[in-house]
């Protein structure tokens, strides 16, 4: 696996473009790929800081929980909209 490179397309003084809408699977897969790439490409004689690694795992857990809440809120919103449209039809 080749190392990942990240390039910025935003110049100094410009506003960052809005983040594209992505589904939870893509976001999770990207995060895991980056984490695995980091682990594979670290120097075995100087492994990354364990505190940093635990922090990244906590961020992943937080990401999963946020995506779950997003799905729950979308379901609640759909139910409310369905209820409202049924009430207006009667």
Secondary structure, 3 states (H helix, E strand, C coil): CCCCCCCCCCCCCCCCCCCCCCCHHHHHHHHHHHHHHHHHCCCCCCCCCHHHHHHHHHHHHHHHHHHHHHHHHHHHHHHHHHHHHHHHHC
